[in-house]
Amino acid sequence: MKICLVISSASFQNMMFKPFRTWDGVKNGTLLNLAESIFDIFLTADKNLPCQQNLSDIQLGIVVFPSNKLSVVKSIEEQLRAEIKVLKVGDLVEL
């Protein structure tokens, strides 16, 4: 299972990982198309994504975080892990 984490906040600056790929400046529709060609799951804090994009044909499971603040993401880690285990292509989960 390959997971795409979309990070656009300085809150994540100090995390100890190397990005797999950088798509700076790529807009949501194009970003989703690029992501679905590589990943199975798309994680984002963009709460407007379901309203702004037609997700019916997207071949990804999508999880929308309640916030892009690292402390919030850490607080829902167990819930996120549980959702990822059962997430299927076409699923949209808003935490």
Biotite code that builds the C-alpha atoms (Angstrom):
import biotite.structure as struc

atoms = struc.array([
    struc.Atom([0.000, 0.000, 0.000], chain_id="A", res_id=1, res_name="MET", atom_name="CA", element="C"),
    struc.Atom([1.435, 3.365, -1.039], chain_id="A", res_id=2, res_name="LYS", atom_name="CA", element="C"),
    struc.Atom([0.294, 6.477, 0.809], chain_id="A", res_id=3, res_name="ILE", atom_name="CA", element="C"),
    struc.Atom([0.515, 10.062, -0.435], chain_id="A", res_id=4, res_name="CYS", atom_name="CA", element="C"),
    struc.Atom([0.647, 12.621, 2.387], chain_id="A", res_id=5, res_name="LEU", atom_name="CA", element="C"),
    struc.Atom([-0.036, 16.123, 1.106], chain_id="A", res_id=6, res_name="VAL", atom_name="CA", element="C"),
    struc.Atom([1.863, 18.603, 3.259], chain_id="A", res_id=7, res_name="ILE", atom_name="CA", element="C"),
    struc.Atom([1.466, 22.319, 2.816], chain_id="A", res_id=8, res_name="SER", atom_name="CA", element="C"),
    struc.Atom([2.056, 23.634, 6.293], chain_id="A", res_id=9, res_name="SER", atom_name="CA", element="C"),
    struc.Atom([5.106, 24.885, 8.154], chain_id="A", res_id=10, res_name="ALA", atom_name="CA", element="C"),
    struc.Atom([3.852, 22.744, 11.055], chain_id="A", res_id=11, res_name="SER", atom_name="CA", element="C"),
    struc.Atom([5.472, 19.751, 9.388], chain_id="A", res_id=12, res_name="PHE", atom_name="CA", element="C"),
    struc.Atom([8.789, 21.459, 8.641], chain_id="A", res_id=13, res_name="GLN", atom_name="CA", element="C"),
    struc.Atom([10.802, 19.715, 11.335], chain_id="A", res_id=14, res_name="ASN", atom_name="CA", element="C"),
    struc.Atom([9.590, 16.180, 10.684], chain_id="A", res_id=15, res_name="MET", atom_name="CA", element="C"),
    struc.Atom([12.366, 13.711, 10.007], chain_id="A", res_id=16, res_name="MET", atom_name="CA", element="C"),
    struc.Atom([11.494, 12.305, 6.620], chain_id="A", res_id=17, res_name="PHE", atom_name="CA", element="C"),
    struc.Atom([12.475, 12.870, 3.037], chain_id="A", res_id=18, res_name="LYS", atom_name="CA", element="C"),
    struc.Atom([9.677, 13.643, 0.590], chain_id="A", res_id=19, res_name="PRO", atom_name="CA", element="C"),
    struc.Atom([9.166, 10.989, -2.065], chain_id="A", res_id=20, res_name="PHE", atom_name="CA", element="C"),
    struc.Atom([8.174, 13.625, -4.568], chain_id="A", res_id=21, res_name="ARG", atom_name="CA", element="C"),
    struc.Atom([7.588, 17.359, -4.605], chain_id="A", res_id=22, res_name="THR", atom_name="CA", element="C"),
    struc.Atom([4.700, 18.734, -6.602], chain_id="A", res_id=23, res_name="TRP", atom_name="CA", element="C"),
    struc.Atom([4.884, 22.369, -5.516], chain_id="A", res_id=24, res_name="ASP", atom_name="CA", element="C"),
    struc.Atom([2.354, 24.561, -7.292], chain_id="A", res_id=25, res_name="GLY", atom_name="CA", element="C"),
    struc.Atom([0.300, 21.648, -8.636], chain_id="A", res_id=26, res_name="VAL", atom_name="CA", element="C"),
    struc.Atom([-3.435, 22.272, -8.175], chain_id="A", res_id=27, res_name="LYS", atom_name="CA", element="C"),
    struc.Atom([-5.850, 19.755, -6.624], chain_id="A", res_id=28, res_name="ASN", atom_name="CA", element="C"),
    struc.Atom([-7.303, 18.163, -9.768], chain_id="A", res_id=29, res_name="GLY", atom_name="CA", element="C"),
    struc.Atom([-3.906, 17.614, -11.346], chain_id="A", res_id=30, res_name="THR", atom_name="CA", element="C"),
    struc.Atom([-2.451, 16.580, -7.999], chain_id="A", res_id=31, res_name="LEU", atom_name="CA", element="C"),
    struc.Atom([-5.119, 13.888, -7.568], chain_id="A", res_id=32, res_name="LEU", atom_name="CA", element="C"),
    struc.Atom([-4.463, 12.579, -11.080], chain_id="A", res_id=33, res_name="ASN", atom_name="CA", element="C"),
    struc.Atom([-0.721, 12.431, -10.452], chain_id="A", res_id=34, res_name="LEU", atom_name="CA", element="C"),
    struc.Atom([-1.224, 10.791, -7.057], chain_id="A", res_id=35, res_name="ALA", atom_name="CA", element="C"),
    struc.Atom([-3.578, 8.101, -8.331], chain_id="A", res_id=36, res_name="GLU", atom_name="CA", element="C"),
    struc.Atom([-0.992, 6.981, -10.882], chain_id="A", res_id=37, res_name="SER", atom_name="CA", element="C"),
    struc.Atom([1.439, 6.175, -8.033], chain_id="A", res_id=38, res_name="ILE", atom_name="CA", element="C"),
    struc.Atom([-0.414, 5.853, -4.708], chain_id="A", res_id=39, res_name="PHE", atom_name="CA", element="C"),
    struc.Atom([-3.338, 3.948, -3.192], chain_id="A", res_id=40, res_name="ASP", atom_name="CA", element="C"),
    struc.Atom([-4.244, 6.385, -0.412], chain_id="A", res_id=41, res_name="ILE", atom_name="CA", element="C"),
    struc.Atom([-4.307, 10.196, -0.392], chain_id="A", res_id=42, res_name="PHE", atom_name="CA", element="C"),
    struc.Atom([-4.047, 12.003, 2.964], chain_id="A", res_id=43, res_name="LEU", atom_name="CA", element="C"),
    struc.Atom([-4.819, 15.713, 3.121], chain_id="A", res_id=44, res_name="THR", atom_name="CA", element="C"),
    struc.Atom([-6.035, 18.486, 5.420], chain_id="A", res_id=45, res_name="ALA", atom_name="CA", element="C"),
    struc.Atom([-7.903, 20.190, 2.557], chain_id="A", res_id=46, res_name="ASP", atom_name="CA", element="C"),
    struc.Atom([-11.467, 20.102, 3.905], chain_id="A", res_id=47, res_name="LYS", atom_name="CA", element="C"),
    struc.Atom([-12.773, 21.649, 0.674], chain_id="A", res_id=48, res_name="ASN", atom_name="CA", element="C"),
    struc.Atom([-11.422, 18.868, -1.526], chain_id="A", res_id=49, res_name="LEU", atom_name="CA", element="C"),
    struc.Atom([-14.685, 16.844, -1.576], chain_id="A", res_id=50, res_name="PRO", atom_name="CA", element="C"),
    struc.Atom([-16.665, 19.957, -2.577], chain_id="A", res_id=51, res_name="CYS", atom_name="CA", element="C"),
    struc.Atom([-14.186, 21.273, -5.146], chain_id="A", res_id=52, res_name="GLN", atom_name="CA", element="C"),
    struc.Atom([-13.317, 18.058, -6.969], chain_id="A", res_id=53, res_name="GLN", atom_name="CA", element="C"),
    struc.Atom([-15.301, 15.303, -8.630], chain_id="A", res_id=54, res_name="ASN", atom_name="CA", element="C"),
    struc.Atom([-13.973, 12.341, -6.668], chain_id="A", res_id=55, res_name="LEU", atom_name="CA", element="C"),
    struc.Atom([-16.238, 9.711, -8.238], chain_id="A", res_id=56, res_name="SER", atom_name="CA", element="C"),
    struc.Atom([-13.629, 8.597, -10.790], chain_id="A", res_id=57, res_name="ASP", atom_name="CA", element="C"),
    struc.Atom([-10.533, 8.991, -8.616], chain_id="A", res_id=58, res_name="ILE", atom_name="CA", element="C"),
    struc.Atom([-8.799, 5.660, -8.037], chain_id="A", res_id=59, res_name="GLN", atom_name="CA", element="C"),
    struc.Atom([-7.664, 6.479, -4.489], chain_id="A", res_id=60, res_name="LEU", atom_name="CA", element="C"),
    struc.Atom([-8.880, 6.087, -0.944], chain_id="A", res_id=61, res_name="GLY", atom_name="CA", element="C"),
    struc.Atom([-8.948, 9.607, 0.509], chain_id="A", res_id=62, res_name="ILE", atom_name="CA", element="C"),
    struc.Atom([-8.633, 10.680, 4.154], chain_id="A", res_id=63, res_name="VAL", atom_name="CA", element="C"),
    struc.Atom([-9.224, 14.316, 5.096], chain_id="A", res_id=64, res_name="VAL", atom_name="CA", element="C"),
    struc.Atom([-7.646, 15.448, 8.374], chain_id="A", res_id=65, res_name="PHE", atom_name="CA", element="C"),
    struc.Atom([-9.439, 17.966, 10.609], chain_id="A", res_id=66, res_name="PRO", atom_name="CA", element="C"),
    struc.Atom([-6.365, 20.235, 10.569], chain_id="A", res_id=67, res_name="SER", atom_name="CA", element="C"),
    struc.Atom([-2.865, 20.525, 9.162], chain_id="A", res_id=68, res_name="ASN", atom_name="CA", element="C"),
    struc.Atom([-1.396, 21.146, 12.617], chain_id="A", res_id=69, res_name="LYS", atom_name="CA", element="C"),
    struc.Atom([1.002, 18.389, 13.589], chain_id="A", res_id=70, res_name="LEU", atom_name="CA", element="C"),
    struc.Atom([-0.402, 18.201, 17.130], chain_id="A", res_id=71, res_name="SER", atom_name="CA", element="C"),
    struc.Atom([-3.899, 17.516, 15.741], chain_id="A", res_id=72, res_name="VAL", atom_name="CA", element="C"),
    struc.Atom([-2.644, 14.899, 13.300], chain_id="A", res_id=73, res_name="VAL", atom_name="CA", element="C"),
    struc.Atom([-0.739, 13.157, 16.097], chain_id="A", res_id=74, res_name="LYS", atom_name="CA", element="C"),
    struc.Atom([-3.868, 13.171, 18.285], chain_id="A", res_id=75, res_name="SER", atom_name="CA", element="C"),
    struc.Atom([-5.826, 11.197, 15.672], chain_id="A", res_id=76, res_name="ILE", atom_name="CA", element="C"),
    struc.Atom([-3.030, 8.764, 14.827], chain_id="A", res_id=77, res_name="GLU", atom_name="CA", element="C"),
    struc.Atom([-4.809, 5.649, 16.103], chain_id="A", res_id=78, res_name="GLU", atom_name="CA", element="C"),
    struc.Atom([-8.036, 6.573, 14.310], chain_id="A", res_id=79, res_name="GLN", atom_name="CA", element="C"),
    struc.Atom([-6.057, 7.246, 11.139], chain_id="A", res_id=80, res_name="LEU", atom_name="CA", element="C"),
    struc.Atom([-4.290, 3.879, 11.342], chain_id="A", res_id=81, res_name="ARG", atom_name="CA", element="C"),
    struc.Atom([-7.628, 2.112, 11.791], chain_id="A", res_id=82, res_name="ALA", atom_name="CA", element="C"),
    struc.Atom([-9.168, 3.914, 8.805], chain_id="A", res_id=83, res_name="GLU", atom_name="CA", element="C"),
    struc.Atom([-6.192, 3.170, 6.558], chain_id="A", res_id=84, res_name="ILE", atom_name="CA", element="C"),
    struc.Atom([-6.478, -0.559, 7.301], chain_id="A", res_id=85, res_name="LYS", atom_name="CA", element="C"),
    struc.Atom([-10.013, -0.713, 5.862], chain_id="A", res_id=86, res_name="VAL", atom_name="CA", element="C"),
    struc.Atom([-9.862, 2.100, 3.289], chain_id="A", res_id=87, res_name="LEU", atom_name="CA", element="C"),
    struc.Atom([-10.657, 1.081, -0.277], chain_id="A", res_id=88, res_name="LYS", atom_name="CA", element="C"),
    struc.Atom([-10.414, 2.827, -3.623], chain_id="A", res_id=89, res_name="VAL", atom_name="CA", element="C"),
    struc.Atom([-13.276, 5.305, -3.850], chain_id="A", res_id=90, res_name="GLY", atom_name="CA", element="C"),
    struc.Atom([-13.654, 5.721, -0.095], chain_id="A", res_id=91, res_name="ASP", atom_name="CA", element="C"),
    struc.Atom([-13.654, 9.212, 1.388], chain_id="A", res_id=92, res_name="LEU", atom_name="CA", element="C"),
    struc.Atom([-13.169, 9.523, 5.147], chain_id="A", res_id=93, res_name="VAL", atom_name="CA", element="C"),
    struc.Atom([-13.306, 12.870, 6.924], chain_id="A", res_id=94, res_name="GLU", atom_name="CA", element="C"),
    struc.Atom([-11.765, 12.653, 10.401], chain_id="A", res_id=95, res_name="LEU", atom_name="CA", element="C"),
])
